[in-house]
Amino acid sequence: MNKSVITTGKTIEEAIEKAVAELGVSRENVQIEVLERPKSGFLGIGSAPAKVQVSYETSRADKAAAFLEGLLKRMNSNATPVIEVGEEGLLDIHLEGDNLGMLIGRRGETLNAIQHITNYVVNHGEEERVRVVVDIENYRQKREESLQKLAEKTAAKVMKYRRNIALEPMNAYERHVIHAALQSYKDVSTFSSGAEPRRCVVISYTPNGERPAPKQSQGSNRQPRSFNGRGNREGSRPPREHRETPTQQVAQKRKSLEVREFGVSHSDEE
């Protein structure tokens, strides 16, 4: 990204010095284009100053600094970004100042949002992406240590009670910390569940590293029902055409009473 200014002066050198001072960079890092040479005129009539355009290529760190300074000002914060360029162009940014709690937010939500937006601004329009990390008072390291302790404590509960436990929703980086903290555990495994922004890590009890067999659907253990010769399930009501009428039911009850009381069946009478 190029940043440039146009300045004027009585001489070309004076115009260049003004431009360099305005940009806040050294003269060795700028490109100079003379737009107009100075004119002295006659007795001061028709004179004109020199005009130059001075530009320089802004780095990713410059882009990050300019964006964060404007963002923090809009957030009514007096914090200032301190940027270090690490390996492979990593931008390690620390925000320094007073009342930094508001920039961290609940469980780092505000800080994560600042980092996400800064990442986008720095890499927008660039062919190769660089990683941007924004931190305040080593919050990320402290949070990572806290997550590792949470993972180990929860894993102990999972092994003790032999049941799965789902943690609170976390962003992708924090879920990665949990997965990494428990990857060497023998009797537990981890997986992510749910959709963003409610996606969370589930710590599962898996003795000997084996995942539990999937649960059968409800009713899968029921025995198949048998059918009688008429195509009906055993114990079910017969079709309407085979049902007895109320008169036939009374007669049948009467025959049953005769059998119990007198030992006489309908076949004996015949």
Secondary structure in CASP SS format (residue, H / E / C, confidence):
PFRMAT SS
TARGET T0000
AUTHOR 0000-0000-0000
METHOD secondary structure of the structure
MODEL  1
M C 1.00
N E 1.00
K E 1.00
S E 1.00
V E 1.00
I E 1.00
T E 1.00
T E 1.00
G E 1.00
K C 1.00
T C 1.00
I H 1.00
E H 1.00
E H 1.00
A H 1.00
I H 1.00
E H 1.00
K H 1.00
A H 1.00
V H 1.00
A H 1.00
E H 1.00
L H 1.00
G C 1.00
V C 1.00
S C 1.00
R H 1.00
E H 1.00
N H 1.00
V C 1.00
Q E 1.00
I E 1.00
E E 1.00
V E 1.00
L E 1.00
E E 1.00
R C 1.00
P C 1.00
K E 1.00
S C 1.00
G C 1.00
F E 1.00
L C 1.00
G C 1.00
I E 1.00
G C 1.00
S C 1.00
A E 1.00
P C 1.00
A E 1.00
K E 1.00
V E 1.00
Q E 1.00
V E 1.00
S E 1.00
Y E 1.00
E E 1.00
T C 1.00
S C 1.00
R H 1.00
A H 1.00
D H 1.00
K H 1.00
A H 1.00
A H 1.00
A H 1.00
F H 1.00
L H 1.00
E H 1.00
G H 1.00
L H 1.00
L H 1.00
K H 1.00
R H 1.00
M C 1.00
N C 1.00
S C 1.00
N C 1.00
A C 1.00
T E 1.00
P E 1.00
V E 1.00
I E 1.00
E E 1.00
V E 1.00
G C 1.00
E H 1.00
E H 1.00
G H 1.00
L C 1.00
L E 1.00
D E 1.00
I E 1.00
H E 1.00
L E 1.00
E E 1.00
G C 1.00
D C 1.00
N C 1.00
L C 1.00
G H 1.00
M H 1.00
L H 1.00
I H 1.00
G C 1.00
R H 1.00
R H 1.00
G H 1.00
E H 1.00
T H 1.00
L H 1.00
N H 1.00
A H 1.00
I H 1.00
Q H 1.00
H H 1.00
I H 1.00
T H 1.00
N H 1.00
Y H 1.00
V H 1.00
V H 1.00
N H 1.00
H C 1.00
G C 1.00
E C 1.00
E C 1.00
E C 1.00
R C 1.00
V C 1.00
R C 1.00
V E 1.00
V E 1.00
V E 1.00
D E 1.00
I C 1.00
E C 1.00
N C 1.00
Y H 1.00
R H 1.00
Q H 1.00
K H 1.00
R H 1.00
E H 1.00
E H 1.00
S H 1.00
L H 1.00
Q H 1.00
K H 1.00
L H 1.00
A H 1.00
E H 1.00
K H 1.00
T H 1.00
A H 1.00
A H 1.00
K H 1.00
V H 1.00
M H 1.00
K H 1.00
Y H 1.00
R C 1.00
R C 1.00
N C 1.00
I E 1.00
A E 1.00
L C 1.00
E C 1.00
P C 1.00
M C 1.00
N C 1.00
A H 1.00
Y H 1.00
E H 1.00
R H 1.00
H H 1.00
V H 1.00
I H 1.00
H H 1.00
A H 1.00
A H 1.00
L H 1.00
Q C 1.00
S C 1.00
Y C 1.00
K C 1.00
D C 1.00
V E 1.00
S E 1.00
T E 1.00
F E 1.00
S E 1.00
S E 1.00
G C 1.00
A C 1.00
E C 1.00
P C 1.00
R C 1.00
R C 1.00
C E 1.00
V E 1.00
V E 1.00
I E 1.00
S E 1.00
Y E 1.00
T C 1.00
P H 1.00
N H 1.00
G H 1.00
E C 1.00
R C 1.00
P C 1.00
A C 1.00
P C 1.00
K C 1.00
Q C 1.00
S C 1.00
Q C 1.00
G C 1.00
S C 1.00
N C 1.00
R C 1.00
Q C 1.00
P C 1.00
R C 1.00
S C 1.00
F E 1.00
N C 1.00
G C 1.00
R C 1.00
G C 1.00
N C 1.00
R E 1.00
E C 1.00
G C 1.00
S C 1.00
R C 1.00
P C 1.00
P C 1.00
R H 1.00
E H 1.00
H H 1.00
R C 1.00
E C 1.00
T C 1.00
P H 1.00
T H 1.00
Q H 1.00
Q H 1.00
V H 1.00
A H 1.00
Q H 1.00
K H 1.00
R H 1.00
K H 1.00
S H 1.00
L H 1.00
E H 1.00
V H 1.00
R H 1.00
E H 1.00
F H 1.00
G C 1.00
V C 1.00
S C 1.00
H H 1.00
S H 1.00
D H 1.00
E H 1.00
E C 1.00
END
